[in-house]
């Protein structure tokens, strides 16, 4: 029986589409916090393996319904879209179960580390007449939208070289991102970001891949660097690390210019983001700094997904083809990466 508070929250949110969140972890907290106040959506329910955890999360974010199992949330009629922020190893199972329950799905990256599973998820959604998408909040930032517009316009010529990196210190050896049973590792966690950026710019799967890694004491990679070569002549290098100081940066060198970007998910207090752009191929060409607004990227991303579900408006994020290719790259790089040994960093 719904509580009076739940009835009140349900009534207040009746004009927007209801999301259900699977997980009460940090990424779920970011999502729930940023979508508050949206006129297009509200979080109707949250589920955790622990009812106490779900209840505390619901009280923190003003959510009407809390469940002590993921399956219970899928039976909630107030939920039309499921947001999955679970550990990587659980994405495929709960994407499929949510779709089979008749829910649309917005799943945190990486959708999966297997191209076969990524295809199955997208094919299941298509068969059931539902929508599923892989969430990368940086794709919703005006910084990224403008960067892709410039590249796609051709005003700087063909992209020929990309260097993309993302890393930070992960010092807690008990962190689930280091657990091989949960599909952890630097590549799956941080590496998916530069890989998705490269795939967005390249528009295709690479012809050749080579990679190196450092293996951590728990058996997951803790740093990876990979080189990718494409048919167009584009060459890219991506790196990710759980050891280095926090960094997130990409350089795209084209025939007639260069773009530098942080491809940020978010910024402190939504401070403006910037692109550094050099138009010209000579050493005399100078960089200009273009300031762009920062947005609540989880909210913009979720609202774009709602627009796709309700009206068919194009989704702002990655396509199904990109999702499958990134999953294939994660699998391929993990398979071919050579362990360089040396210092274990814990």
PyMOL commands that set and color helices and strands:
alter all, ss='L'
color gray80, all
select helices_A, chain A and resi 4-12+26-35+51-61+70-74+88-100+115-128+137-140+142-153+176-178+180-182+186-202+268-270+297-311+320-336
alter helices_A, ss='H'
color red, helices_A
select strands_A, chain A and resi 17-22+41-47+65-67+81-84+104-108+132-135+159-167+208-215+221-229+235-241+247-254+257-261+273-279+287-292+338-339
alter strands_A, ss='S'
color yellow, strands_A
deselect
rebuild
show_as cartoon
